[in-house]
Amino acid sequence: QVQLVESGGGLVQAGGSLRLSCAASGSTASINAMGWYRQAPGKQRELVAVMSSGGSTEYADSVKGRFTIFRDNAKITVDLQMNSLKPEDTAVYYCSAKWYSHPLYYDIWGQGTQVTVSS
């Protein structure tokens, strides 16, 4: 099994920056992709950014140019640098990992961290 622990959420004014961090522990050798999702009140959880173990990335259109994902394969961490934050970025942000346990891949989630952007 794998556990994910997030940190770094909080309250920030529009235009400000925050950095989220996520550390994995447990059977981390079988982790493939790691990334971040978010869920705003009344909305479905959506992809924010993800990075494969090989370094390829995918971003939501709404955050391209503002958010950057960083991954440390040695420390098994994934960070999300969020700049130029907007009120619509307000959500609970979840760290995720794609974990392989033969013969299936499982989606592992952190507990979530609140990000609130005030206008």
mmCIF file of the C-alpha atoms, coordinates in Angstrom:
data_MODEL
# 
_entry.id   MODEL 
# 
loop_
_atom_site.group_PDB 
_atom_site.id 
_atom_site.type_symbol 
_atom_site.label_atom_id 
_atom_site.label_alt_id 
_atom_site.label_comp_id 
_atom_site.label_asym_id 
_atom_site.label_entity_id 
_atom_site.label_seq_id 
_atom_site.pdbx_PDB_ins_code 
_atom_site.Cartn_x 
_atom_site.Cartn_y 
_atom_site.Cartn_z 
_atom_site.occupancy 
_atom_site.B_iso_or_equiv 
_atom_site.pdbx_formal_charge 
_atom_site.auth_seq_id 
_atom_site.auth_comp_id 
_atom_site.auth_asym_id 
_atom_site.auth_atom_id 
_atom_site.pdbx_PDB_model_num 
ATOM 1   C CA . GLN A 1 1   ? 0.000   0.000  0.000   1.00 0.00 ? 1   GLN A CA 1 
ATOM 2   C CA . VAL A 1 2   ? 0.895   3.651  -0.453  1.00 0.00 ? 2   VAL A CA 1 
ATOM 3   C CA . GLN A 1 3   ? 0.031   6.641  1.703   1.00 0.00 ? 3   GLN A CA 1 
ATOM 4   C CA . LEU A 1 4   ? 0.046   10.251 0.528   1.00 0.00 ? 4   LEU A CA 1 
ATOM 5   C CA . VAL A 1 5   ? 0.330   13.240 2.846   1.00 0.00 ? 5   VAL A CA 1 
ATOM 6   C CA . GLU A 1 6   ? -0.261  16.764 1.562   1.00 0.00 ? 6   GLU A CA 1 
ATOM 7   C CA . SER A 1 7   ? 0.723   20.120 2.994   1.00 0.00 ? 7   SER A CA 1 
ATOM 8   C CA . GLY A 1 8   ? 0.806   23.762 1.978   1.00 0.00 ? 8   GLY A CA 1 
ATOM 9   C CA . GLY A 1 9   ? -2.779  24.819 1.474   1.00 0.00 ? 9   GLY A CA 1 
ATOM 10  C CA . GLY A 1 10  ? -4.220  28.021 2.883   1.00 0.00 ? 10  GLY A CA 1 
ATOM 11  C CA . LEU A 1 11  ? -5.788  31.398 2.208   1.00 0.00 ? 11  LEU A CA 1 
ATOM 12  C CA . VAL A 1 12  ? -4.252  33.760 -0.324  1.00 0.00 ? 12  VAL A CA 1 
ATOM 13  C CA . GLN A 1 13  ? -5.347  36.874 -2.176  1.00 0.00 ? 13  GLN A CA 1 
ATOM 14  C CA . ALA A 1 14  ? -5.960  36.827 -5.905  1.00 0.00 ? 14  ALA A CA 1 
ATOM 15  C CA . GLY A 1 15  ? -2.697  37.181 -7.772  1.00 0.00 ? 15  GLY A CA 1 
ATOM 16  C CA . GLY A 1 16  ? -0.751  35.495 -5.005  1.00 0.00 ? 16  GLY A CA 1 
ATOM 17  C CA . SER A 1 17  ? 1.126   32.212 -4.914  1.00 0.00 ? 17  SER A CA 1 
ATOM 18  C CA . LEU A 1 18  ? 1.043   28.969 -2.963  1.00 0.00 ? 18  LEU A CA 1 
ATOM 19  C CA . ARG A 1 19  ? 3.056   25.789 -3.133  1.00 0.00 ? 19  ARG A CA 1 
ATOM 20  C CA . LEU A 1 20  ? 1.506   22.427 -2.307  1.00 0.00 ? 20  LEU A CA 1 
ATOM 21  C CA . SER A 1 21  ? 3.631   19.454 -1.345  1.00 0.00 ? 21  SER A CA 1 
ATOM 22  C CA . CYS A 1 22  ? 2.852   15.748 -1.238  1.00 0.00 ? 22  CYS A CA 1 
ATOM 23  C CA . ALA A 1 23  ? 5.008   12.971 0.162   1.00 0.00 ? 23  ALA A CA 1 
ATOM 24  C CA . ALA A 1 24  ? 4.433   9.285  -0.512  1.00 0.00 ? 24  ALA A CA 1 
ATOM 25  C CA . SER A 1 25  ? 5.313   6.443  1.817   1.00 0.00 ? 25  SER A CA 1 
ATOM 26  C CA . GLY A 1 26  ? 4.861   2.682  1.835   1.00 0.00 ? 26  GLY A CA 1 
ATOM 27  C CA . SER A 1 27  ? 5.285   0.582  -1.305  1.00 0.00 ? 27  SER A CA 1 
ATOM 28  C CA . THR A 1 28  ? 6.468   3.527  -3.376  1.00 0.00 ? 28  THR A CA 1 
ATOM 29  C CA . ALA A 1 29  ? 8.522   1.496  -5.865  1.00 0.00 ? 29  ALA A CA 1 
ATOM 30  C CA . SER A 1 30  ? 5.312   0.651  -7.713  1.00 0.00 ? 30  SER A CA 1 
ATOM 31  C CA . ILE A 1 31  ? 4.156   4.236  -8.182  1.00 0.00 ? 31  ILE A CA 1 
ATOM 32  C CA . ASN A 1 32  ? 3.798   5.421  -11.758 1.00 0.00 ? 32  ASN A CA 1 
ATOM 33  C CA . ALA A 1 33  ? 2.166   8.797  -12.319 1.00 0.00 ? 33  ALA A CA 1 
ATOM 34  C CA . MET A 1 34  ? 1.751   11.352 -9.525  1.00 0.00 ? 34  MET A CA 1 
ATOM 35  C CA . GLY A 1 35  ? -0.229  14.522 -9.629  1.00 0.00 ? 35  GLY A CA 1 
ATOM 36  C CA . TRP A 1 36  ? -2.843  16.875 -8.303  1.00 0.00 ? 36  TRP A CA 1 
ATOM 37  C CA . TYR A 1 37  ? -6.611  17.075 -8.651  1.00 0.00 ? 37  TYR A CA 1 
ATOM 38  C CA . ARG A 1 38  ? -9.055  19.550 -7.158  1.00 0.00 ? 38  ARG A CA 1 
ATOM 39  C CA . GLN A 1 39  ? -12.705 19.647 -6.216  1.00 0.00 ? 39  GLN A CA 1 
ATOM 40  C CA . ALA A 1 40  ? -14.662 22.851 -5.742  1.00 0.00 ? 40  ALA A CA 1 
ATOM 41  C CA . PRO A 1 41  ? -18.006 22.885 -3.881  1.00 0.00 ? 41  PRO A CA 1 
ATOM 42  C CA . GLY A 1 42  ? -20.754 21.439 -6.040  1.00 0.00 ? 42  GLY A CA 1 
ATOM 43  C CA . LYS A 1 43  ? -18.351 20.360 -8.777  1.00 0.00 ? 43  LYS A CA 1 
ATOM 44  C CA . GLN A 1 44  ? -16.697 17.143 -9.819  1.00 0.00 ? 44  GLN A CA 1 
ATOM 45  C CA . ARG A 1 45  ? -13.079 16.411 -9.021  1.00 0.00 ? 45  ARG A CA 1 
ATOM 46  C CA . GLU A 1 46  ? -10.891 17.515 -11.914 1.00 0.00 ? 46  GLU A CA 1 
ATOM 47  C CA . LEU A 1 47  ? -7.316  17.055 -13.030 1.00 0.00 ? 47  LEU A CA 1 
ATOM 48  C CA . VAL A 1 48  ? -4.982  19.959 -12.290 1.00 0.00 ? 48  VAL A CA 1 
ATOM 49  C CA . ALA A 1 49  ? -1.579  18.548 -13.246 1.00 0.00 ? 49  ALA A CA 1 
ATOM 50  C CA . VAL A 1 50  ? 0.062   15.143 -13.468 1.00 0.00 ? 50  VAL A CA 1 
ATOM 51  C CA . MET A 1 51  ? 3.565   13.897 -14.157 1.00 0.00 ? 51  MET A CA 1 
ATOM 52  C CA . SER A 1 52  ? 4.540   10.393 -15.216 1.00 0.00 ? 52  SER A CA 1 
ATOM 53  C CA . SER A 1 53  ? 7.531   8.597  -13.757 1.00 0.00 ? 53  SER A CA 1 
ATOM 54  C CA . GLY A 1 54  ? 9.330   9.461  -17.005 1.00 0.00 ? 54  GLY A CA 1 
ATOM 55  C CA . GLY A 1 55  ? 8.701   13.174 -16.603 1.00 0.00 ? 55  GLY A CA 1 
ATOM 56  C CA . SER A 1 56  ? 5.941   13.846 -19.109 1.00 0.00 ? 56  SER A CA 1 
ATOM 57  C CA . THR A 1 57  ? 3.328   16.280 -17.870 1.00 0.00 ? 57  THR A CA 1 
ATOM 58  C CA . GLU A 1 58  ? -0.307  17.138 -18.424 1.00 0.00 ? 58  GLU A CA 1 
ATOM 59  C CA . TYR A 1 59  ? -2.039  20.293 -17.216 1.00 0.00 ? 59  TYR A CA 1 
ATOM 60  C CA . ALA A 1 60  ? -5.631  21.459 -17.163 1.00 0.00 ? 60  ALA A CA 1 
ATOM 61  C CA . ASP A 1 61  ? -6.139  24.266 -19.674 1.00 0.00 ? 61  ASP A CA 1 
ATOM 62  C CA . SER A 1 62  ? -7.298  26.548 -16.878 1.00 0.00 ? 62  SER A CA 1 
ATOM 63  C CA . VAL A 1 63  ? -3.929  26.398 -15.088 1.00 0.00 ? 63  VAL A CA 1 
ATOM 64  C CA . LYS A 1 64  ? -1.470  26.297 -17.974 1.00 0.00 ? 64  LYS A CA 1 
ATOM 65  C CA . GLY A 1 65  ? 1.124   29.035 -17.629 1.00 0.00 ? 65  GLY A CA 1 
ATOM 66  C CA . ARG A 1 66  ? 0.268   29.607 -13.959 1.00 0.00 ? 66  ARG A CA 1 
ATOM 67  C CA . PHE A 1 67  ? 0.851   26.256 -12.234 1.00 0.00 ? 67  PHE A CA 1 
ATOM 68  C CA . THR A 1 68  ? 3.935   24.046 -12.406 1.00 0.00 ? 68  THR A CA 1 
ATOM 69  C CA . ILE A 1 69  ? 4.271   20.484 -11.188 1.00 0.00 ? 69  ILE A CA 1 
ATOM 70  C CA . PHE A 1 70  ? 7.557   19.226 -9.753  1.00 0.00 ? 70  PHE A CA 1 
ATOM 71  C CA . ARG A 1 71  ? 8.409   15.661 -8.928  1.00 0.00 ? 71  ARG A CA 1 
ATOM 72  C CA . ASP A 1 72  ? 11.333  14.139 -7.034  1.00 0.00 ? 72  ASP A CA 1 
ATOM 73  C CA . ASN A 1 73  ? 11.557  10.424 -7.831  1.00 0.00 ? 73  ASN A CA 1 
ATOM 74  C CA . ALA A 1 74  ? 14.245  9.884  -5.193  1.00 0.00 ? 74  ALA A CA 1 
ATOM 75  C CA . LYS A 1 75  ? 12.213  11.401 -2.366  1.00 0.00 ? 75  LYS A CA 1 
ATOM 76  C CA . ILE A 1 76  ? 8.878   10.274 -3.864  1.00 0.00 ? 76  ILE A CA 1 
ATOM 77  C CA . THR A 1 77  ? 7.367   13.730 -3.600  1.00 0.00 ? 77  THR A CA 1 
ATOM 78  C CA . VAL A 1 78  ? 5.288   15.859 -5.906  1.00 0.00 ? 78  VAL A CA 1 
ATOM 79  C CA . ASP A 1 79  ? 4.825   19.607 -5.521  1.00 0.00 ? 79  ASP A CA 1 
ATOM 80  C CA . LEU A 1 80  ? 2.482   22.046 -7.211  1.00 0.00 ? 80  LEU A CA 1 
ATOM 81  C CA . GLN A 1 81  ? 3.655   25.643 -7.542  1.00 0.00 ? 81  GLN A CA 1 
ATOM 82  C CA . MET A 1 82  ? 0.615   27.855 -8.052  1.00 0.00 ? 82  MET A CA 1 
ATOM 83  C CA . ASN A 1 83  ? 1.126   31.418 -9.246  1.00 0.00 ? 83  ASN A CA 1 
ATOM 84  C CA . SER A 1 84  ? -1.275  34.166 -10.299 1.00 0.00 ? 84  SER A CA 1 
ATOM 85  C CA . LEU A 1 85  ? -4.029  32.502 -8.302  1.00 0.00 ? 85  LEU A CA 1 
ATOM 86  C CA . LYS A 1 86  ? -7.634  33.332 -9.096  1.00 0.00 ? 86  LYS A CA 1 
ATOM 87  C CA . PRO A 1 87  ? -10.788 33.009 -6.959  1.00 0.00 ? 87  PRO A CA 1 
ATOM 88  C CA . GLU A 1 88  ? -11.912 30.187 -9.276  1.00 0.00 ? 88  GLU A CA 1 
ATOM 89  C CA . ASP A 1 89  ? -8.883  28.177 -8.143  1.00 0.00 ? 89  ASP A CA 1 
ATOM 90  C CA . THR A 1 90  ? -10.539 27.825 -4.731  1.00 0.00 ? 90  THR A CA 1 
ATOM 91  C CA . ALA A 1 91  ? -11.003 24.124 -4.038  1.00 0.00 ? 91  ALA A CA 1 
ATOM 92  C CA . VAL A 1 92  ? -9.796  21.181 -2.030  1.00 0.00 ? 92  VAL A CA 1 
ATOM 93  C CA . TYR A 1 93  ? -6.633  19.936 -3.701  1.00 0.00 ? 93  TYR A CA 1 
ATOM 94  C CA . TYR A 1 94  ? -5.844  16.236 -3.641  1.00 0.00 ? 94  TYR A CA 1 
ATOM 95  C CA . CYS A 1 95  ? -2.539  14.558 -4.281  1.00 0.00 ? 95  CYS A CA 1 
ATOM 96  C CA . SER A 1 96  ? -2.849  11.369 -6.313  1.00 0.00 ? 96  SER A CA 1 
ATOM 97  C CA . ALA A 1 97  ? -0.667  8.465  -7.319  1.00 0.00 ? 97  ALA A CA 1 
ATOM 98  C CA . LYS A 1 98  ? -1.117  5.644  -9.792  1.00 0.00 ? 98  LYS A CA 1 
ATOM 99  C CA . TRP A 1 99  ? 0.038   2.537  -7.933  1.00 0.00 ? 99  TRP A CA 1 
ATOM 100 C CA . TYR A 1 100 ? 0.630   -0.823 -9.550  1.00 0.00 ? 100 TYR A CA 1 
ATOM 101 C CA . SER A 1 101 ? -0.209  -4.031 -7.726  1.00 0.00 ? 101 SER A CA 1 
ATOM 102 C CA . HIS A 1 102 ? -0.298  -6.922 -10.148 1.00 0.00 ? 102 HIS A CA 1 
ATOM 103 C CA . PRO A 1 103 ? -2.366  -7.139 -12.193 1.00 0.00 ? 103 PRO A CA 1 
ATOM 104 C CA . LEU A 1 104 ? -4.059  -3.792 -11.655 1.00 0.00 ? 104 LEU A CA 1 
ATOM 105 C CA . TYR A 1 105 ? -3.328  -0.086 -11.264 1.00 0.00 ? 105 TYR A CA 1 
ATOM 106 C CA . TYR A 1 106 ? -4.958  1.650  -8.320  1.00 0.00 ? 106 TYR A CA 1 
ATOM 107 C CA . ASP A 1 107 ? -5.622  5.340  -7.745  1.00 0.00 ? 107 ASP A CA 1 
ATOM 108 C CA . ILE A 1 108 ? -4.328  6.412  -4.351  1.00 0.00 ? 108 ILE A CA 1 
ATOM 109 C CA . TRP A 1 109 ? -5.487  9.722  -2.836  1.00 0.00 ? 109 TRP A CA 1 
ATOM 110 C CA . GLY A 1 110 ? -4.274  12.023 -0.121  1.00 0.00 ? 110 GLY A CA 1 
ATOM 111 C CA . GLN A 1 111 ? -6.615  13.515 2.456   1.00 0.00 ? 111 GLN A CA 1 
ATOM 112 C CA . GLY A 1 112 ? -6.877  16.838 0.629   1.00 0.00 ? 112 GLY A CA 1 
ATOM 113 C CA . THR A 1 113 ? -5.779  20.356 1.466   1.00 0.00 ? 113 THR A CA 1 
ATOM 114 C CA . GLN A 1 114 ? -7.939  23.466 1.199   1.00 0.00 ? 114 GLN A CA 1 
ATOM 115 C CA . VAL A 1 115 ? -6.873  26.332 -1.053  1.00 0.00 ? 115 VAL A CA 1 
ATOM 116 C CA . THR A 1 116 ? -8.936  29.511 -0.799  1.00 0.00 ? 116 THR A CA 1 
ATOM 117 C CA . VAL A 1 117 ? -8.285  32.493 -3.059  1.00 0.00 ? 117 VAL A CA 1 
ATOM 118 C CA . SER A 1 118 ? -9.971  35.729 -2.042  1.00 0.00 ? 118 SER A CA 1 
ATOM 119 C CA . SER A 1 119 ? -10.846 38.454 -4.525  1.00 0.00 ? 119 SER A CA 1 
# 
